[in-house]
Amino acid sequence: MMISLQAPEAQSRAHMVTFQSIPNLNLTAEDKRVYGNLFKEADPSGFGAVSGDRAVKFFERTRLAA
């Protein structure tokens, strides 16, 4: 059994990617709308980040080539 000294919120945020960590992209207004909606779908709780597990499940549905 492993014991963690981190608070639960710190543990859950350790493996997340947020919009702040993505480089500045020159997206059109339409691209921002579309990608914003996709992010909201991947982050239904509105936390502002997507966990690795949730991201994997989200992208598996796209059937993009690995």
N, C-alpha and C positions, 0 to 999 in steps of 0.2 A: 504494500500500500504506500502511495506517495502522499506526502503532506506538503501543501503549498503555503507559503507565507504571504502570498499576494492576495489582495482583496478580490472577490469574485469578478467585479467589474473590470479590474486590471487584467485578469486572466482572459476574459472574453474579448477584450479589445486588443490583446497582444497579436492576434493573427488576422487583423482586419485591414482592409484597404479603404481609404476614404477619398472623396474628391480632392481634398487638400494635398494628398500625396501624388496626384497625377499631374504631369507637366502641363503647362499652359498650352491649350490647343486652340486653333482658329476654327471654331465651329460656327456654322450658320445658325440663325435663330431656329430654323426647322430641326437641325441636328440636335441642338440643345433641348428642344422640346421632346424629341423622340428619345434621346438618351436619358433625359430626366425622367420620362415615364417608365423606361425600362429599369432605371435605378429604383424608382418607387416600387415597382413590382418585386424587385429583388430585396427591398428593405421595407416590407409592409408595416413594420412597427414605427417607421420614421426615425430610427436611431441615428441615421446619417452615415452608416457604415454597413458593409456586408461581410459576414463571417466567411471564412474559407469553405466550410461545409455547405453553407447556403449558396455561395458562388458556384461551387462545383455542380450542385443540383440545378441551378439556374442555367448554366452554360451547357449542361448535358442535354437540356431540352432544345437547344439551338441546333444540335447535330452538326456543329462546325467541325472541320477536320482538326485533329490534335496536332 
